[in-house]
Amino acid sequence: MGFTFDIELDTPQPFIVDLELEDYNTQTLNGAIVLHLERPEKFKVATVAIHGHIGIALNVDTPKHSIVHEPLIQSTVDLVAANDTDGHGIIKFDAAGTQYLPFRIDIPRSGELPPTLINKLDTHYIDWKYEIHATLQRDHIFSTTRVIKHDLILRRSLDPREEDTQALITASTDMPKQFKSKLSAPSRIGLGQNQLVATVEMKARHKSYMIREIDCAVVQTEYINYFTRRGHPSVENAHVPGVPCKVNASRLVSAIKKIPNEENDLDFGRHKPIELNVHLDNHQLIPTEHGLDWLDISHTLRFTVHFMDVNLPAIITELPLFVAHEEIQPDPTTGITQEVSEKASALSTKTRLMNSLKIIGAENHVLNSQGVATPGAA
């Protein structure tokens, strides 16, 4: 084969990039193509590119939903042009061994890009992905073009940094002469966290408001209002931009923690706060997102009180939650880290619309199948 190569960025794989969210900002990534040469080589093609595409099942009047693809980002750097000091249209390495071809590549309008979804949305109508490609071709007539691809994980940092991120928030319900409750919980949780611990104090002021059961769970709401940026002539009623894909979904992203009033105690929750250990579902949690006009991901802790009297409606109290990107360090006695790793591995096998997205720039590359495969080749 003669050589192998891979991509290196400032961060180790998986490549995680925190987006700069200023309007119309162009963000720059620094990295290098790392080559392992068996002999001196010349290359006539050397490019690095970032591709991002979104796939949408359009809500249009057709017999069935039509899936279209649109670019979110296309950025390319020609490393031959940048490093051809002799004007021969090639990059030359005079020695075998490990060689580095550094690059800088822009992410234009980074503040407008949606974050990579580690977990999928509760819909199959829309999905997106980002990749970084490196392409090389030797300076020979019969040489093949070889490309490697890695996923890019783009994150939008929206953490409440000016506040105490471990602060508790509370919500109260006060029905004079009938019922009173106070719910307290952390304002922030993180991906990989195994559970959320909330506490509740309650007081039934009348025997008709005796509590039968309480329950608590985390609810994730996903609002999408995406409009196509370009026309799709082959799709009926979508030949001009502005065709919508709208989704408004809510789902549980935790187990439902239930605690019954087994002793039919009127003082249930009165003298001692009740602790609620709510187990989170890291298969479904998506970080909170409020920064885009077409995508909003929000979370609430929903606490419900059910009464013995079936004619009394349940009382629901909700607290807003912020779900951060980073994994909060788990309790070493719980084995959470291994569990999260196993879940992430299982998740990678799920079928997603994202897996079928056609990334422009990769279709015409022919991987050389002779000898040792290029690391990371897709």
N, C-alpha and C positions, 0 to 999 in steps of 0.2 A: 504493500500500500504506500509506503514511503513516509506517511505522516498521519497523525491524529490531532484533533484540536477540540477545544471547548471554550466556553465563555466564562469570564470571571467579572463580577461586579464588586462594589465596595462591601456588599453584604454577602455572606455565604448562602448557598442554596438551601431552601427555596428562596428565590430572589424576592425580597419584600421591599417595596418602595413606599415611603410616606410622602404623599402628594402635598405640594405647596398649594394652598387654597386661595391665594390672591387672584383676583379677576384678571384674565388675559395674561397670566404669567406663563413664561416658558421655563420649564425645569430641565436641568441637565443631569444626565447620568454619566458617570465615569467608569470605565472598565477596560478590559483587554481581551483579545483573542489569544489564548495560550496554545502554542503549537509544540508538538513533540516530533521533531524531524529525524529521520534516519539518515538523511543526506542533505546537502544544500538544495534549496528549492527556489523556484520563481513562481509567482502567482499573478495572473492577469485579471482575476476577479477576487475582490475581498470587500465584502459589505457587511454592515451590521444594521438591522432594522427592528423597529418595534411595531407590532401590529396589534390592533384591538378591534374586535368586531362584536356587534350585537345582533342577535337573532330574534325576530318578532313574529308571532302568529297573529296576523292582523285581524281586528274586529271589523270586518267589512262584509258586505252582502254578497257572499259567494257560497256555492254549495258546501264548501268546507273551508276551514281556516287556511290561509296561504302564508307560508313561512318565507320571510324575506330577510336579507342580511344587509347591514349597513356598517361602514367603518366608523369606529370611535376615534382611532388614531392610526396614522401611517407616517412613520418617520424613518428615514434611511440615511446612512452615512457611507460614502464611497471611500474606503481606506486606500485604494490604489491612487486615486486623485490626490488624497491628502498626504501620501508618503512617497510619491514618485518624484524624487529629486532630480533624476536624470532625464525625465521627459520621455521615457521609453514605454510608458503604460504598464509597468510591472512593479511588483515589490519583490526584492531579492534578499534571500537569507544565505549568507556565505558559509555558514557552519551548521552542522547537525546539532541535535540536542534540543533543549527547551528554549523557545523563543517567544517573545511577547510583542503583540501588535496592539498598542493602546488605542483607545477611542473615546470620544465624547459624543453623546447622542441626546437630542432634545426631546422632551415631552411637551409639545405645545399645548397651551390652554389647559394646564393640568388641573386647575380648579373646577373645570367643567366635567371631568371624567368620573363616572360612577365607580365605586370601589369593587374590587374583585370579591365575588361571593364564595367564601369557603364552604358554606352550606347553601343549599339551593333555596330559592323562593318557594312559597306554597302555590306555585302555578307553573304550568308548562308552556305558557304563552310568551315568555320572554326570558332571555339569559344572555350573558356576555362573557368574554374572556380576553386576556392579553397574553402576548408571547413576545419573546426577543429571539431573533434569528441571527445566526452568523453563516455567511456563505463564502466558500473558497473554491477557486478553480485554478489549477496549475497552468503554466504557460506552455501547454503542449496541444497539438491539434486534436488528439483523441482523448484528452482528459475529460472527465465528467465533473459536473458541478455538484458539490457536496455541501449540505446544509445541516446544521444542528439547531434545535429549538428547545427553549425552556419556557415554562410558564412564568409570567410576571404577576406578582400579587401586589396590587395597588391598594393602598389604604388611605382613607381620609381621616385625619386626626381631628376629632371634634370633642375631645375630652374637656370637661369643666375644670381646667387647670388652675383657675384662680380660687377655687373652693377646696375645702377639705374633702377629698374624694372618698373618704371612709365615713363621712358624716351620716347620721341617721335622719330620716325624714318621717314625719308622722301625719296621720289623718284621723280625724275624730268624727263620730256620729253621736248626736245628742238629741234624744227625743224626750222632752220633759215629762216626768212622772211615768215614763214607760221603759226606755232602754238607753244605755250609753255605752260607747266603746271607743278605744284608742288603739290604733295600729301603728307600729314602729318597725322600720326596716332600713337597711343600707340604701343609700341613694345610687349606688354604683356596683355593678358586678362585671366580671370579665370572662371572656371566652376561656374555656378550660376549667372554670370554677365548678365544683361539684354540687354545691348547694348554697342556698340563700337562707339565712336565719332571720326570721321576723318574730316579734312578740306582740301579743294583744292583751289588753285589759278590757273586761266587760262587766256590766252591772245591769241586771234585770231589775227594774224598779217596780214591776207589777208581776204577779204570778202568771198572768196571761202571756207574758213575754219570756217565759222560761225557755231556755235554749235547748234545742234537740241536737244540733250538730253544727260545727264550723268547718270550713274548708278554705284552702288558699292555693293559688297557682299563679304562674307567670304567663301573661298573654302577649303575643307578638302581633303587631298590626303592620301589614305591608300595603302601602298605597303606591300605585304606579299609574302615571298618566303620560305615557310616551307618545310622541308624534314623530312620524317618519321625517327624516331630513332631506330625502331625495325621492324622486318618483320611481315607480317600478312598473314599466310599460307592460310586462308580461302578466301582471296581476290585475284582475278585474277590479275596477273602482279604486285602484291605487297607483294610477299612472302619474299623479302629481304628488308633491310632498304634503305632509299634514294629515296623513291617515293615522287614526289613534289606535293605541293598545292600552286599554284601561283595566286595571286590576285593583280590587280593594278586598283584601283577605285578612282574616284573623285566625290565629291558631294557638293552642297551648304549646309552650316550649319548656314545660316542666311537668313533673308528676303533680297530681292533685293531692295535697296533704289534707286528710280528714281527721278530725278529732271529735268523737261523739261524747255527749253528756250521758255517760252510761249509768250514773247514779241518780239521774233526774234531779240534780242539785240546783236549787234556785240561785245559789251563790257561785255557780260555775264561772270561773274566770274573774271573780270579784276580788279575792284577797291576795292572789298570787298571779302574776302575768303568765300566760300560756305561751310556751315557745313552739314555733312552727318551723320545722326543718324541711324546706322545700327543695327537692332534688331537681336540678336543672338538666335539660336535654341538650347536650353539646352536639347532637346530630342536627339540630334545627335552629339553634340560636344564631342570629345575624347581628353584627354590631349596629348600634343606633346610628341612624343617618337622617339628618334634617337639612343638609346643605344644598340639595339639588331641587330644582323646581318640579321635576317629574318623578322623583323617588323619595319616599319617606318611610323609614323603618322606626317604629316606636314600640315601647314596652311598658307594661303596667303590671303591678302586683295586685291581683284581684282577691279580696277577702270577702267571704260570704257567710252570713249568719242565718241558720234555719231554725225556726221556732217549733215548739211542740204543737201549737195551734196551727193546723194546716190552712186555716183561713187567713193567717197573717203572711204577707209577702216577705220573702227573704230580703235582708238588708245587705247591699253590696257596697263595699268601700274599696277604692282604687288608689294606689300610689304610683306615680311615674318612676320608672327605672331608667338608668343609663347603662347600656351594655358596651364595654370598652373592648378594644382589639386584644390587648395583651392578656396573657394568662396570669392570673393572680396566683402566687405561690400556694400550693395546697398544703394541707396538714400531712406531714410525712407518715402519719399512722394510718392514713386512709387508702393509700395506694392509688391516688387519683391520677398521677402522672402516667402510669402504665395504662390505666383505663382510657384516658383521653387519647393516647397513642394508638390503642387498639381501635377505638372508634374512628379515628381519622383514617386508619388503614381500610376499615370496612367501608367508609364513605366513598373512597376513591373508586370503588367498583360499581357505584350506582350510575345508571344511565341518565344523562342529562342532555338537554338541548345544546348546552355549551359544547359537549363533545363532538357534535356534528357540525359546528360552525366552520365554514370555509374561510381560512385565513389567506387573504390575497398576498401573493409573494412567495408562497410555499408550493404551489401546484406544479410548477415546471421544473423543480429541482429533482435531479436523479441521484439517489444515494449510491455510492460505490459499495457494492456488496462483496467485493473481494477482500480477503485478508481480515484483519481485525476491524470490527465495527467502530465507527466514530463514536466517542463517548457522548451520551445524551441524544443521539440521533433519534428522530421520531419517524 
